[in-house]
Amino acid sequence: MIEVRFFGQLTDRTGCTSLYIEEASDTETLIRQLNERYPALSGVKYMLAVDNRMINTNTTLSADCRVDLLPPFSGG
C-alpha cells in the first residue's frame, strides 16, 4: 500500500493527515484518485515528495512508497 500524507491547509481540505491507497502506478494516477476522493484538492497548488524526495514530473510508485503532499512554501 502507498502511504499518502497531507500537510498544512491540505489536511483541512481532506479532513485527514494520512491515508493508504491500495494501488497507483504513478503520481499522475495517484493525484487523479485523490482528486476524485477529495474534490476540494482539485485546482489547489501543492508539491509532491516521494520517499522524502521532491519531484516535478510523473514518478513511478511502488507498493511501499510514501507520498507527501506539501502546501507551497517560500524560503528565506
Secondary structure by P-SEA (a helix, b strand, c coil): cbbbbbccccccccccccccccccccaaaaaaaaaaacccccccccccccccccccccccccccbbbbbbcccccc
